[in-house]
C-alpha cells in the first residue's frame, strides 16, 4: 500500500509542478501504466493514433499499423520537414507511376 501512495504522490508532484524534471525511465513507467505512448507525455499537442486512424479506410489502417510502413512514413516525414506539401509529394508519386507504366 505504501508503494501505491508513493506513486500517487509522485504523479501529484509532477502534475503540480513540484517536480519539473523527471527521468526518462519514470516517464516510460507512467506511459506504460496509462497504456499510452511516451510521446503523449512529451508533446502537448500529440495526436492519439485513433484520431488519425478513424479517417482511414481499413486497407490504409492495415498499412499504417504494419511494420512495413515505417520507411514510407519516414519518407513522408522527411518530405514535410523539407517543406514539400502532401499535394506535391502526391504529384511526384503520380509522375513516377506514369513513368513506370510507360517503361513496362
N, CA, C and O atoms as CSV, one atom per row, in Angstrom:
chain,resi,resn,atom,element,x,y,z
A,1,UNK,N,N,0.823,-1.193,0.000
A,1,UNK,CA,C,0.000,0.000,0.000
A,1,UNK,C,C,0.868,1.259,0.000
A,1,UNK,O,O,0.534,2.246,-0.656
A,2,UNK,N,N,1.977,1.222,0.735
A,2,UNK,CA,C,2.862,2.390,0.795
A,2,UNK,C,C,3.437,2.691,-0.580
A,2,UNK,O,O,3.624,3.857,-0.928
A,3,UNK,N,N,3.719,1.658,-1.365
A,3,UNK,CA,C,4.254,1.836,-2.708
A,3,UNK,C,C,3.253,2.591,-3.591
A,3,UNK,O,O,3.634,3.469,-4.364
A,4,UNK,N,N,1.999,2.244,-3.469
A,4,UNK,CA,C,0.950,2.906,-4.251
A,4,UNK,C,C,0.843,4.369,-3.846
A,4,UNK,O,O,0.714,5.241,-4.706
A,5,UNK,N,N,0.896,4.645,-2.554
A,5,UNK,CA,C,0.808,6.023,-2.053
A,5,UNK,C,C,1.989,6.840,-2.568
A,5,UNK,O,O,1.819,7.995,-2.958
A,6,UNK,N,N,3.185,6.250,-2.571
A,6,UNK,CA,C,4.367,6.955,-3.088
A,6,UNK,C,C,4.202,7.272,-4.573
A,6,UNK,O,O,4.569,8.358,-5.022
A,7,UNK,N,N,3.650,6.323,-5.338
A,7,UNK,CA,C,3.459,6.545,-6.770
A,7,UNK,C,C,2.425,7.634,-7.025
A,7,UNK,O,O,2.610,8.478,-7.903
A,8,UNK,N,N,1.351,7.616,-6.268
A,8,UNK,CA,C,0.328,8.658,-6.404
A,8,UNK,C,C,0.918,10.007,-6.025
A,8,UNK,O,O,0.647,11.011,-6.685
A,9,UNK,N,N,1.713,10.039,-4.979
A,9,UNK,CA,C,2.362,11.266,-4.544
A,9,UNK,C,C,3.307,11.797,-5.624
A,9,UNK,O,O,3.339,12.999,-5.888
A,10,UNK,N,N,4.078,10.896,-6.247
A,10,UNK,CA,C,4.997,11.282,-7.309
A,10,UNK,C,C,4.232,11.906,-8.473
A,10,UNK,O,O,4.608,12.968,-8.968
A,11,UNK,N,N,3.170,11.254,-8.905
A,11,UNK,CA,C,2.371,11.774,-10.024
A,11,UNK,C,C,1.775,13.129,-9.648
A,11,UNK,O,O,1.748,14.041,-10.474
A,12,UNK,N,N,1.301,13.270,-8.422
A,12,UNK,CA,C,0.758,14.542,-7.953
A,12,UNK,C,C,1.810,15.645,-8.000
A,12,UNK,O,O,1.522,16.763,-8.428
A,13,UNK,N,N,3.025,15.335,-7.563
A,13,UNK,CA,C,4.113,16.319,-7.588
A,13,UNK,C,C,4.433,16.729,-9.031
A,13,UNK,O,O,4.679,17.904,-9.303
A,14,UNK,N,N,4.429,15.775,-9.940
A,14,UNK,CA,C,4.717,16.069,-11.347
A,14,UNK,C,C,3.629,16.976,-11.916
A,14,UNK,O,O,3.926,17.981,-12.561
A,15,UNK,N,N,2.377,16.618,-11.677
A,15,UNK,CA,C,1.260,17.392,-12.221
A,15,UNK,C,C,1.182,18.796,-11.643
A,15,UNK,O,O,0.743,19.721,-12.327
A,16,UNK,N,N,1.598,18.969,-10.401
A,16,UNK,CA,C,1.535,20.268,-9.743
A,16,UNK,C,C,2.813,21.089,-9.913
A,16,UNK,O,O,2.946,22.160,-9.321
A,17,UNK,N,N,3.754,20.590,-10.721
A,17,UNK,CA,C,4.965,21.338,-10.996
A,17,UNK,C,C,5.982,21.338,-9.873
A,17,UNK,O,O,6.974,22.062,-9.943
A,18,UNK,N,N,5.757,20.543,-8.843
A,18,UNK,CA,C,6.708,20.476,-7.735
A,18,UNK,C,C,7.920,19.627,-8.095
A,18,UNK,O,O,8.943,19.659,-7.411
A,19,UNK,N,N,7.793,18.880,-9.163
A,19,UNK,CA,C,8.890,18.042,-9.640
A,19,UNK,C,C,8.972,18.234,-11.157
A,19,UNK,O,O,8.502,17.396,-11.926
A,20,UNK,N,N,9.581,19.357,-11.574
A,20,UNK,CA,C,9.590,19.676,-13.000
A,20,UNK,C,C,10.465,18.766,-13.849
A,20,UNK,O,O,10.228,18.632,-15.049
A,21,UNK,N,N,11.456,18.145,-13.258
A,21,UNK,CA,C,12.362,17.288,-14.026
A,21,UNK,C,C,12.222,15.850,-13.543
A,21,UNK,O,O,12.492,15.535,-12.384
A,22,UNK,N,N,11.792,14.983,-14.463
A,22,UNK,CA,C,11.692,13.565,-14.126
A,22,UNK,C,C,12.507,12.779,-15.135
A,22,UNK,O,O,12.744,13.234,-16.254
A,23,UNK,N,N,12.924,11.615,-14.731
A,23,UNK,CA,C,13.765,10.801,-15.610
A,23,UNK,C,C,12.936,10.180,-16.731
A,23,UNK,O,O,11.718,10.033,-16.630
A,24,UNK,N,N,13.637,9.822,-17.796
A,24,UNK,CA,C,13.002,9.142,-18.914
A,24,UNK,C,C,12.402,7.823,-18.443
A,24,UNK,O,O,11.323,7.428,-18.883
A,25,UNK,N,N,13.101,7.157,-17.561
A,25,UNK,CA,C,12.609,5.878,-17.019
A,25,UNK,C,C,11.276,6.073,-16.309
A,25,UNK,O,O,10.360,5.268,-16.481
A,26,UNK,N,N,11.156,7.133,-15.513
A,26,UNK,CA,C,9.908,7.409,-14.808
A,26,UNK,C,C,8.798,7.724,-15.805
A,26,UNK,O,O,7.667,7.266,-15.649
A,27,UNK,N,N,9.129,8.509,-16.831
A,27,UNK,CA,C,8.125,8.830,-17.848
A,27,UNK,C,C,7.661,7.581,-18.577
A,27,UNK,O,O,6.479,7.439,-18.890
A,28,UNK,N,N,8.603,6.667,-18.850
A,28,UNK,CA,C,8.239,5.419,-19.520
A,28,UNK,C,C,7.309,4.581,-18.645
A,28,UNK,O,O,6.365,3.964,-19.140
A,29,UNK,N,N,7.583,4.565,-17.349
A,29,UNK,CA,C,6.733,3.798,-16.434
A,29,UNK,C,C,5.326,4.387,-16.364
A,29,UNK,O,O,4.336,3.656,-16.341
A,30,UNK,N,N,5.252,5.713,-16.330
A,30,UNK,CA,C,3.944,6.376,-16.284
A,30,UNK,C,C,3.182,6.098,-17.575
A,30,UNK,O,O,1.995,5.774,-17.537
A,31,UNK,N,N,3.855,6.223,-18.717
A,31,UNK,CA,C,3.216,5.959,-20.007
A,31,UNK,C,C,2.718,4.517,-20.073
A,31,UNK,O,O,1.615,4.254,-20.551
A,32,UNK,N,N,3.528,3.601,-19.595
A,32,UNK,CA,C,3.130,2.188,-19.603
A,32,UNK,C,C,1.912,1.971,-18.710
A,32,UNK,O,O,0.987,1.251,-19.084
A,33,UNK,N,N,1.910,2.586,-17.541
A,33,UNK,CA,C,0.784,2.435,-16.616
A,33,UNK,C,C,-0.502,3.004,-17.211
A,33,UNK,O,O,-1.590,2.479,-16.974
A,34,UNK,N,N,-0.369,4.079,-17.981
A,34,UNK,CA,C,-1.533,4.704,-18.607
A,34,UNK,C,C,-1.888,4.074,-19.947
A,34,UNK,O,O,-2.895,4.421,-20.564
A,35,UNK,N,N,-1.033,3.128,-20.396
A,35,UNK,CA,C,-1.218,2.436,-21.672
A,35,UNK,C,C,-1.235,3.433,-22.835
A,35,UNK,O,O,-2.091,3.368,-23.717
A,36,UNK,N,N,-0.264,4.358,-22.813
A,36,UNK,CA,C,-0.119,5.341,-23.879
A,36,UNK,C,C,1.335,5.378,-24.318
A,36,UNK,O,O,2.214,4.885,-23.610
A,37,UNK,N,N,1.588,5.955,-25.469
A,37,UNK,CA,C,2.963,6.130,-25.940
A,37,UNK,C,C,3.577,7.287,-25.165
A,37,UNK,O,O,2.879,8.240,-24.817
A,38,UNK,N,N,4.846,7.213,-24.898
A,38,UNK,CA,C,5.542,8.237,-24.116
A,38,UNK,C,C,5.447,9.623,-24.758
A,38,UNK,O,O,5.531,10.631,-24.057
A,39,UNK,N,N,5.274,9.688,-26.072
A,39,UNK,CA,C,5.175,10.984,-26.743
A,39,UNK,C,C,3.989,11.800,-26.243
A,39,UNK,O,O,4.019,13.029,-26.310
A,40,UNK,N,N,2.955,11.144,-25.747
A,40,UNK,CA,C,1.805,11.884,-25.224
A,40,UNK,C,C,2.158,12.625,-23.945
A,40,UNK,O,O,1.474,13.574,-23.564
A,41,UNK,N,N,3.220,12.196,-23.286
A,41,UNK,CA,C,3.682,12.902,-22.092
A,41,UNK,C,C,4.661,14.012,-22.462
A,41,UNK,O,O,4.807,14.990,-21.730
A,42,UNK,N,N,5.324,13.854,-23.593
A,42,UNK,CA,C,6.340,14.813,-24.007
A,42,UNK,C,C,5.738,15.934,-24.857
A,42,UNK,O,O,6.001,17.111,-24.612
A,43,UNK,N,N,4.944,15.574,-25.841
A,43,UNK,CA,C,4.347,16.535,-26.765
A,43,UNK,C,C,2.965,16.940,-26.289
A,43,UNK,O,O,2.091,16.088,-26.131
A,44,UNK,N,N,2.757,18.222,-26.061
A,44,UNK,CA,C,1.460,18.688,-25.587
A,44,UNK,C,C,0.373,18.554,-26.637
A,44,UNK,O,O,-0.795,18.365,-26.298
A,45,UNK,N,N,0.741,18.650,-27.912
A,45,UNK,CA,C,-0.274,18.569,-28.960
A,45,UNK,C,C,-0.201,17.255,-29.741
A,45,UNK,O,O,-0.598,17.192,-30.904
A,46,UNK,N,N,0.305,16.221,-29.096
A,46,UNK,CA,C,0.414,14.922,-29.760
A,46,UNK,C,C,-0.982,14.396,-30.110
A,46,UNK,O,O,-1.930,14.531,-29.337
A,47,UNK,N,N,-1.074,13.809,-31.270
A,47,UNK,CA,C,-2.331,13.257,-31.742
A,47,UNK,C,C,-2.373,11.778,-31.407
A,47,UNK,O,O,-1.417,11.046,-31.665
A,48,UNK,N,N,-3.478,11.345,-30.836
A,48,UNK,CA,C,-3.636,9.940,-30.497
A,48,UNK,C,C,-3.864,9.141,-31.786
A,48,UNK,O,O,-4.519,9.634,-32.705
A,49,UNK,N,N,-3.334,7.919,-31.865
A,49,UNK,CA,C,-3.483,7.119,-33.091
A,49,UNK,C,C,-4.928,6.962,-33.548
A,49,UNK,O,O,-5.209,7.015,-34.745
A,50,UNK,N,N,-5.844,6.770,-32.606
A,50,UNK,CA,C,-7.242,6.575,-33.017
A,50,UNK,C,C,-7.834,7.818,-33.671
A,50,UNK,O,O,-8.787,7.716,-34.443
A,51,UNK,N,N,-7.271,9.000,-33.367
A,51,UNK,CA,C,-7.743,10.222,-34.018
A,51,UNK,C,C,-7.367,10.212,-35.494
A,51,UNK,O,O,-8.137,10.675,-36.335
A,52,UNK,N,N,-6.204,9.695,-35.806
A,52,UNK,CA,C,-5.742,9.628,-37.186
A,52,UNK,C,C,-6.411,8.455,-37.898
A,52,UNK,O,O,-6.928,8.600,-39.006
A,53,UNK,N,N,-6.395,7.306,-37.254
A,53,UNK,CA,C,-6.895,6.084,-37.890
A,53,UNK,C,C,-8.381,6.147,-38.207
A,53,UNK,O,O,-8.837,5.472,-39.130
A,54,UNK,N,N,-9.143,6.931,-37.471
A,54,UNK,CA,C,-10.585,6.980,-37.707
A,54,UNK,C,C,-10.910,7.550,-39.089
A,54,UNK,O,O,-12.021,7.351,-39.581
A,55,UNK,N,N,-9.977,8.250,-39.722
A,55,UNK,CA,C,-10.205,8.850,-41.030
A,55,UNK,C,C,-9.699,7.983,-42.180
A,55,UNK,O,O,-9.784,8.380,-43.341
A,56,UNK,N,N,-9.178,6.816,-41.864
A,56,UNK,CA,C,-8.595,5.957,-42.891
A,56,UNK,C,C,-9.508,4.791,-43.228
A,56,UNK,O,O,-10.344,4.387,-42.420
A,57,UNK,N,N,-9.339,4.255,-44.432
A,57,UNK,CA,C,-10.042,3.035,-44.815
A,57,UNK,C,C,-9.384,1.859,-44.079
A,57,UNK,O,O,-8.305,2.010,-43.505
A,58,UNK,N,N,-10.016,0.724,-44.096
A,58,UNK,CA,C,-9.447,-0.460,-43.428
A,58,UNK,C,C,-8.097,-0.832,-44.047
A,58,UNK,O,O,-7.156,-1.187,-43.338
A,59,UNK,N,N,-8.017,-0.745,-45.369
A,59,UNK,CA,C,-6.757,-1.062,-46.053
A,59,UNK,C,C,-5.653,-0.094,-45.616
A,59,UNK,O,O,-4.519,-0.512,-45.382
A,60,UNK,N,N,-5.981,1.188,-45.506
A,60,UNK,CA,C,-4.997,2.183,-45.072
A,60,UNK,C,C,-4.585,1.956,-43.618
A,60,UNK,O,O,-3.414,2.117,-43.272
A,61,UNK,N,N,-5.534,1.586,-42.777
A,61,UNK,CA,C,-5.227,1.285,-41.372
A,61,UNK,C,C,-4.248,0.125,-41.265
A,61,UNK,O,O,-3.296,0.173,-40.486
A,62,UNK,N,N,-4.492,-0.921,-42.057
A,62,UNK,CA,C,-3.599,-2.082,-42.036
A,62,UNK,C,C,-2.201,-1.692,-42.475
A,62,UNK,O,O,-1.215,-2.154,-41.900
A,63,UNK,N,N,-2.108,-0.848,-43.487
A,63,UNK,CA,C,-0.793,-0.415,-43.970
A,63,UNK,C,C,-0.074,0.402,-42.905
A,63,UNK,O,O,1.088,0.136,-42.598
A,64,UNK,N,N,-0.752,1.387,-42.344
A,64,UNK,CA,C,-0.131,2.286,-41.367
A,64,UNK,C,C,0.344,1.527,-40.136
A,64,UNK,O,O,1.387,1.859,-39.572
A,65,UNK,N,N,-0.393,0.528,-39.718
A,65,UNK,CA,C,-0.036,-0.194,-38.498
A,65,UNK,C,C,0.905,-1.370,-38.748
A,65,UNK,O,O,1.291,-2.060,-37.804
A,66,UNK,N,N,1.279,-1.609,-40.010
A,66,UNK,CA,C,2.213,-2.707,-40.282
A,66,UNK,C,C,3.647,-2.213,-40.152
A,66,UNK,O,O,3.925,-1.028,-40.332
A,67,UNK,N,N,4.539,-3.119,-39.842
A,67,UNK,CA,C,5.954,-2.748,-39.690
A,67,UNK,C,C,6.562,-2.332,-41.025
A,67,UNK,O,O,7.596,-1.665,-41.053
A,68,UNK,N,N,5.937,-2.717,-42.120
A,68,UNK,CA,C,6.459,-2.393,-43.443
A,68,UNK,C,C,6.217,-0.935,-43.830
A,68,UNK,O,O,6.788,-0.454,-44.810
A,69,UNK,N,N,5.380,-0.227,-43.075
A,69,UNK,CA,C,5.073,1.162,-43.416
A,69,UNK,C,C,6.116,2.143,-42.904
A,69,UNK,O,O,6.107,3.307,-43.304
A,70,UNK,N,N,7.009,1.706,-42.036
A,70,UNK,CA,C,7.973,2.611,-41.403
A,70,UNK,C,C,8.788,3.424,-42.411
A,70,UNK,O,O,8.862,4.643,-42.256
A,71,UNK,N,N,9.407,2.819,-43.439
A,71,UNK,CA,C,10.184,3.652,-44.368
A,71,UNK,C,C,9.315,4.660,-45.121
A,71,UNK,O,O,9.776,5.758,-45.433
A,72,UNK,N,N,8.070,4.300,-45.414
A,72,UNK,CA,C,7.170,5.202,-46.132
A,72,UNK,C,C,6.770,6.379,-45.233
A,72,UNK,O,O,6.688,7.519,-45.691
A,73,UNK,N,N,6.527,6.096,-43.985
A,73,UNK,CA,C,6.168,7.159,-43.041
A,73,UNK,C,C,7.361,8.079,-42.834
A,73,UNK,O,O,7.206,9.299,-42.782
A,74,UNK,N,N,8.549,7.501,-42.715
A,74,UNK,CA,C,9.757,8.311,-42.551
A,74,UNK,C,C,9.981,9.195,-43.775
A,74,UNK,O,O,10.334,10.367,-43.643
A,75,UNK,N,N,9.776,8.634,-44.961
A,75,UNK,CA,C,9.966,9.410,-46.185
A,75,UNK,C,C,9.000,10.595,-46.232
A,75,UNK,O,O,9.401,11.701,-46.594
A,76,UNK,N,N,7.751,10.381,-45.877
A,76,UNK,CA,C,6.798,11.495,-45.900
A,76,UNK,C,C,7.131,12.516,-44.823
A,76,UNK,O,O,6.919,13.713,-45.018
A,77,UNK,N,N,7.649,12.057,-43.691
A,77,UNK,CA,C,8.076,12.973,-42.639
A,77,UNK,C,C,9.251,13.822,-43.116
A,77,UNK,O,O,9.281,15.031,-42.886
A,78,UNK,N,N,10.216,13.190,-43.780
A,78,UNK,CA,C,11.364,13.914,-44.328
A,78,UNK,C,C,10.905,14.951,-45.357
A,78,UNK,O,O,11.403,16.077,-45.382
A,79,UNK,N,N,9.956,14.561,-46.198
A,79,UNK,CA,C,9.438,15.488,-47.211
A,79,UNK,C,C,8.777,16.694,-46.537
A,79,UNK,O,O,8.978,17.833,-46.960
A,80,UNK,N,N,7.989,16.440,-45.492
A,80,UNK,CA,C,7.320,17.527,-44.774
A,80,UNK,C,C,8.342,18.471,-44.145
A,80,UNK,O,O,8.152,19.687,-44.152
A,81,UNK,N,N,9.420,17.918,-43.603
A,81,UNK,CA,C,10.470,18.744,-43.000
A,81,UNK,C,C,11.132,19.647,-44.034
A,81,UNK,O,O,11.610,20.733,-43.705
A,82,UNK,N,N,11.158,19.198,-45.274
A,82,UNK,CA,C,11.769,19.978,-46.358
A,82,UNK,C,C,10.777,20.948,-46.996
A,82,UNK,O,O,11.108,21.646,-47.954
A,83,UNK,N,N,9.564,20.985,-46.461
A,83,UNK,CA,C,8.566,21.918,-46.977
A,83,UNK,C,C,7.785,21.404,-48.170
A,83,UNK,O,O,7.079,22.168,-48.826
A,84,UNK,N,N,7.904,20.122,-48.455
A,84,UNK,CA,C,7.146,19.526,-49.557
A,84,UNK,C,C,5.735,19.250,-49.053
A,84,UNK,O,O,5.551,18.578,-48.037
A,85,UNK,N,N,4.753,19.764,-49.758
A,85,UNK,CA,C,3.366,19.584,-49.329
A,85,UNK,C,C,2.869,18.193,-49.710
A,85,UNK,O,O,3.457,17.546,-50.577
A,86,UNK,N,N,1.795,17.725,-49.077
A,86,UNK,CA,C,1.227,16.427,-49.466
A,86,UNK,C,C,0.832,16.398,-50.947
A,86,UNK,O,O,0.983,15.377,-51.618
A,87,UNK,N,N,0.329,17.518,-51.440
A,87,UNK,CA,C,-0.064,17.587,-52.851
A,87,UNK,C,C,1.154,17.432,-53.766
A,87,UNK,O,O,1.100,16.718,-54.767
A,88,UNK,N,N,2.251,18.107,-53.410
A,88,UNK,CA,C,3.470,17.994,-54.217
A,88,UNK,C,C,4.004,16.564,-54.189
A,88,UNK,O,O,4.396,16.025,-55.224
A,89,UNK,N,N,4.019,15.956,-53.018
A,89,UNK,CA,C,4.500,14.580,-52.906
A,89,UNK,C,C,3.606,13.641,-53.711
A,89,UNK,O,O,4.093,12.719,-54.366
A,90,UNK,N,N,2.303,13.879,-53.657
A,90,UNK,CA,C,1.369,13.067,-54.428
A,90,UNK,C,C,1.635,13.214,-55.925
A,90,UNK,O,O,1.596,12.229,-56.662
A,91,UNK,N,N,1.906,14.443,-56.376
A,91,UNK,CA,C,2.220,14.674,-57.797
A,91,UNK,C,C,3.500,13.948,-58.198
A,91,UNK,O,O,3.586,13.383,-59.288
A,92,UNK,N,N,4.482,13.968,-57.318
A,92,UNK,CA,C,5.746,13.270,-57.585
A,92,UNK,C,C,5.486,11.771,-57.733
A,92,UNK,O,O,5.986,11.136,-58.661
A,93,UNK,N,N,4.710,11.223,-56.824
A,93,UNK,CA,C,4.399,9.789,-56.869
A,93,UNK,C,C,3.624,9.455,-58.145
A,93,UNK,O,O,3.911,8.452,-58.798
A,94,UNK,N,N,2.657,10.280,-58.499
A,94,UNK,CA,C,1.876,10.033,-59.716
A,94,UNK,C,C,2.772,10.063,-60.957
A,94,UNK,O,O,2.588,9.266,-61.877
A,95,UNK,N,N,3.736,10.976,-60.980
A,95,UNK,CA,C,4.686,11.045,-62.103
A,95,UNK,C,C,5.508,9.767,-62.178
A,95,UNK,O,O,5.712,9.218,-63.261
A,96,UNK,N,N,5.973,9.298,-61.042
A,96,UNK,CA,C,6.758,8.054,-61.004
A,96,UNK,C,C,5.916,6.884,-61.498
A,96,UNK,O,O,6.408,6.045,-62.252
A,97,UNK,N,N,4.658,6.816,-61.085
A,97,UNK,CA,C,3.752,5.737,-61.518
A,97,UNK,C,C,3.583,5.767,-63.039
A,97,UNK,O,O,3.634,4.726,-63.695
A,98,UNK,N,N,3.381,6.962,-63.594
A,98,UNK,CA,C,3.202,7.096,-65.046
A,98,UNK,C,C,4.470,6.663,-65.792
A,98,UNK,O,O,4.390,5.940,-66.785
A,99,UNK,N,N,5.628,7.101,-65.317
A,99,UNK,CA,C,6.885,6.717,-65.947
A,99,UNK,C,C,7.065,5.207,-65.879
A,99,UNK,O,O,7.455,4.577,-66.862
A,100,UNK,N,N,6.781,4.630,-64.723
A,100,UNK,CA,C,6.925,3.173,-64.549
A,100,UNK,C,C,6.016,2.421,-65.513
A,100,UNK,O,O,6.431,1.419,-66.097
A,101,UNK,N,N,4.776,2.891,-65.689
A,101,UNK,CA,C,3.842,2.235,-66.602
A,101,UNK,C,C,4.326,2.333,-68.047
A,101,UNK,O,O,4.196,1.381,-68.816
A,102,UNK,N,N,4.880,3.476,-68.408
A,102,UNK,CA,C,5.359,3.673,-69.790
A,102,UNK,C,C,6.593,2.846,-70.101
A,102,UNK,O,O,6.809,2.463,-71.251
A,103,UNK,N,N,7.407,2.566,-69.087
A,103,UNK,CA,C,8.615,1.784,-69.268
A,103,UNK,C,C,8.281,0.306,-69.453
A,103,UNK,O,O,8.976,-0.410,-70.174
A,104,UNK,N,N,7.233,-0.133,-68.810
A,104,UNK,CA,C,6.866,-1.560,-68.866
A,104,UNK,C,C,6.269,-1.867,-70.167
A,104,UNK,O,O,5.891,-3.011,-70.418
